[in-house]
Amino acid sequence: MVAGLISVSALGAAAAKDRAHAAPSRSAAPAIVHGYKSLLAMAIRRHTPSLQSIGRGHAFCSFEVGRDGRIIILEATGSSPAHAMLARRIIESVHAPPPPGGPFHAEQSFHFF
């Protein structure tokens, strides 16, 4: 069965703070943040298996990329414990580049077919 990403939804910590206060981001230019989200999405896709044997389902991971690129999982949930664990393993296997402007909060959704 094929595992696929439904969305790559990464949100920088500064961008989340700015969105909450409806003020423009000053820590990193939007183009830089967008470029970093694209790099992170490509890294996640490279570590997502094209085949898996746990069946249909979905999973969600919330994580932080530290200044050094180290990933810390904040939350991993799924339609089953196996789906959540697979999502956690995918994210933990990513070697992210250091984010621009400091720590970076991101979220990733997966849909497994």
C-alpha positions, 0 to 999 in steps of 0.5 A: 500500500502506498503512503502519501503526504496530504499536506506539508503544513509548516509554520515558523514560530515567528509566523505563528506569533505574527498571525496571532497578533495580525502583525507582519513578520520581522524576524524572517522574510516571508520568502525565506520562511517559504523556502525553508518550508519547501526544504523541510517538505522535500526532506520529509517526502524523501523519508516517507516510504512509498509502501507500508503494511499498516493499512489505510489511515492518517496521522499528524505530527507536531514538531519543532526544528531547533536552531541546530536542525535537530527535530523534537516531536511535540505530538504524534497522533493517528487513526491507530497507534501504528499510524502515529508511530510511523509518522513519528519515525518518518519525522524523526528520520529527517535531517533538517537544515538549521532554520532561518531566524531560530527555532521553527514549529511545524506540523505534518499530516499524512494519509496512508492508502 
